Amino acid sequence: MRKTFQTIRKGEPVGIETPEDQRSAAPPEGTQAVSAAPSRTLWGDAFARLRRNRLAIAAVVWVVFIVIVALTADLWVPQALGSPTAQLYDARLPMSAQHPFGTDQVGRDVLSRVIYGARISLAVGILATAISTAIGLVMGALAAYHGGIWDTIIMRLADIFLAFPYTLFVIVMLAVLGSGIQNVFTAIGVLGWPSIARVFRSAILSVKENDYVDAARSMGASDARIIVRHIFPNSVASIVVYATMNIGGAILTEAALSFLGMGVVPPDPSWGILIEDGQKFLATQPWLMIMPGLAILLTVLAFTLLGDGLRDALDVKMKDA
């Protein structure tokens, strides 16, 4: 079959494919054409963007490191250093190869107490955040999905909680419950739900009127199923970001409470207790306060940077960035 031509502006002939040309360009038999790469999910795109954020990756490395140290504290502390609560050495020894962080005022190795203190600080931060997140999700879902009187009651209750200074409110609750690690993360968790409830309520309000929610409702799906299967997966991104940052805040609150004598009961090691013990000797033995202070600073900063990185990674507006 003869090829036909069309003439463009410069008068140059350009060939138009004929059926013979199309057959010749077809892939050989037994082979398949390469299909377009499948599009990634929201979480896949978020992970790809997160890997490009160097600060977030550095935060992940530190968080993973400190969690491993806390879980395997017995392996990190040399046998010669003994228990973090045992008095084995002379008081207030300077930093050395045997005692990298020195010893405290009663002869306990500061390095071992900082390592074991990571267990308490991380446990309080994670458990308190889990409690406040669970309460906040339930309250926020009730307020946003049902609205009306539920929304009014829950949001006014959240306003009452937020009207009191948070740390003072926790101190009052601990004065009633008593000191101890269980009461500390319970108080921090129970009093921390209003902010999470507000964030989750806003996220639900932005998605509950979408067409897929109306379709599920018209098909007879129950409210619980709609919330769990349709609304929650599309609103959870903001909660992940907020909860990650909230872990750092809970660790800082526990340190402040222990510093004030309202948190973990001595002689159990806690970063806040170590700072409270070391601040008395800041002028002569500054390492007693600086080392646990650096542990708090780096850990809280890591969770904050990680939350900030997750916020940027989960933002759909940054998909093409």
N, C-alpha and C positions, 0 to 999 in steps of 0.2 A: 504494500500500500504506500502511495506517495505521501511524503510528509508535507504538511501545510505550514506556511510561515505567516508571521505578522510583522509589520514594519514599525519600529519604534521611532522616536522623534528624530534621531540622527540618521535614520534610513538603514540601520543595520538590521539584517534579518535575525530573528530569534526563533528557534525551533519550538514547536508545541508537541508534547509527547503524544505519540500514537499508541494504539493497543500493542503493537510489537515492542515499542520502547518500554511500556509498562511491564510486559512479560519479561523482558530482559533485565529490568531493574529489580524484579521480585527476588526474594531470598531463595537460595537453593532448597530443594525438597529435603525434608528431614531436619530443617533448622527452623527456629522460631524467632520472630522479630523481638528485639529488646523492648520491653514495655517501660513506660515511665516509672521512675522510682516512686513507691508508695509514699503518701504524705504521712508525716509523723503525727502522733497524738499530742495533746496539750502538754502532757508530762514529758514526752520525748523531746519536744521543742524546748521546754523549760530546762531539761537536763543539758541539752546542747548549749544553750545560752549560759547556763551556770558554769559550765566548764571553761568558758571564755572570760569569766570574772576571776581575776587572780586573787583579789582580796577574799572573795567567798571561798575559793579553793584553799587558801591559807587558813581560813577559819575552820573549814572542814577538817583539815589536817590536825589542827590543834585540838578540836573537839574530840576527834577519834583518839588522839594520843592521850588526852586527859581521862577519857572514859576507860581506855585500856589500863592506864596506870591505876585508876580507882578500883577496877575489877580484879586486878592482879597485884594488889599492893604487897602481898606477902612475898612475891617474887622480886619486887623492886627494892625492898628494904633489906639490906644485908643482915645476916643472922647476928652479927656482932652488935648491931644497933638495938636489937631486942624489941620489946613492945613499945609503942609510942607513949604509953602511960607509965613506963618503968623508969625509975631514976637510977641510971647506971654510971654517970660520969660527973665530973666536977661542974659546978654551976657556971653558966655563961662563958663557955669556952669559945674562942674565936673560930672563924671558918678555917677549915683545914682539909687535908685529903681524907682523913678519917671521918670528919664531920663537916661536909660541904656547906651546910647552913649553920654550923655552930650548935651550941646547946643552950637551953633556956635557963631561967632563974633557979630551977630545981634540978638541973642536970639531965633533962630529957633531950634527945636528939631532935633538932628542929626539922631536918629533912624528912625523917620518918613521920613526924606529926603533920607536916604539910601533905605528904602522900596519903596518909590515912584520912586526913581531913577532907581530901577530895571526895572520898566516898560519901561523907555526910552532906557536903555542900551540893554535890550533884544529885544525891537522892532527894534532898529537900526541893531542889529546883525542878526536877522532873516530876516527882509525885505531886507537888503543889500545883504545877502547871496542868497536870492531868486532871486533878480535881476541879480546878477552876474552868478548864476547857469543857469538861463533861457537863457541869452545871450551866455554863454559858451557852452551850449548844442547845440544851433542852429549853432554857428560858428564851433564847433568841428565836428558836423555831416556833414556839408557842405564840410569841408576840407578833412575829412577822406573818405567819401563815394564817392564823385565825383572826388577828387584828381585833378591833372593837375593844371590849372591856378587858380582854386578855392583854392586849398591847398597852392599854392605859395603866393597868395594875403593875405589870412587870417593869415597864419603863419608869414609872414613878418610884417603884421599889429600888431600881438601879440608881435613880437620882439620889435617894436617901443614902445609899451605901457610898456613892461618890461624893456626897457632901461632907463626909468626915475625912480628916487626914488619914491616909491609908496606914502608915506605920503606927500612928497612935491608935487606930482602930485595932490593929493586930496586937499591940501591947495590952490593950484592955481585954481582948479575948484571951490572951495567954495568962493574964492575971486571974481570970476565972478558971481556965482549964489547968493551969500550971505549966512549968517548963518541961522540956523534953522534946526529942526530935519528932515524935509522932504528933504532939500538939502543935509544933511549929509548922510542919507542912500542912496540917489540917487547917490551922488558922489562916495561913497565907492562901491556901487553895479556896477555902470557903468565901473569903472576903475579896477574892480576885475575879469573880465571875462577871460583874457588871460590864466591864470593858469588852470582854469577849462576846457577851450577849448583844451588845450594841453593834459590834462589827458583824456578827453573824446575821443579825436582824437586817442590817443594811444590804448584805449580800443576798439574802433571800428575797427582799423586796425588789431587787433588780432582775430576778430571774423567774419569779413565781407567775408572772403574767405572760410568759412566753407561750408559743403555740403548742410545744410538746407537753407542757403542763396542762393546758386546756384539753388537749387530746386525751391524755391519761385520765383526767377527771371525767370527761364525757364517756369514757369506756368503763366507768364504774370503779376505778382504782380508789382504794381507801386513802385517807389523809396520810396515815403513817407510811404507806407504800410510796406515795408521791413524794413525801419529804425525803425518805431514805434512798429511793431509786432514781429520782429525777432532780430534786432541788439540791440535796446535800452534795452530790458529786460535782455540781456546777458552782457551788459556793464554798467548797472546802479550801480553795487556794488561799483565800485571805486569812482563814483560820490557821493554816499551816505557818504562814509568815508571822502572824501575831503570836502564836504559841511558841515559836522558836525564839523570838525576842523576849517573851515572857519568862523563859527559863533563866536567862541572864538576870532579869529583874528579881526573880524569886531567890536566886543565889545571893544577890546583893542585899535583899531584905533579911535573909537568914544571917548573913554576916553582921548586919547592923544590930539585929536582935541579940545575937551572941555577944557582941561587943558591949551591949548594955546590960548583959547578965540575964536576959529573958529568953534565950534560945537554948542551945544544947548545954546539957549539964556537964561541967568538968568532972573528972579529968578526960572525958572523951574529947578527941581533937576536933576542932572546927576552925576554919580559917578566921572567922570572927573572933573566937576565943584567943587564937594565936596573936592576932593584932592587939587585942585588949591586954594580953600579957606583955607584949613587946613594947607597947607605947610608953610604959613606965621607964624603959631603959633606952629610949630613942637617942639620947645624947651620947651615951657611952657604947651601947651595943645595937646599932641601928638595924643590923641584919635580922634581929628577932621580929621586927615589924615589917621590914621591907620585903622579905621573902614571901610570907603569906599574902601580903598586899599585892605583890606582882602576880601571884597565882589567881587572886580574885580579878585583878585588872585584865589579865590576858584571857581568862575564861569568859567573863562577862562581855568583853570586847569581841571575842570570837562568836558568841551566840548572836550578838547584835549585828555583826557583819554578815553572818550567815543568813539571818532573817532579812537583811537588806538585799543580799544577793538573790534570795528566793523571791522577794517581792519583784525585783526587776525581771527575773527569769519567768515568772508566772504572769507577767503583764502581757496580755495579748497585743497591746499597742506596740510592743517592742519586738514583735515577731520578725520584722524585716530589718531590725537594727543590727 
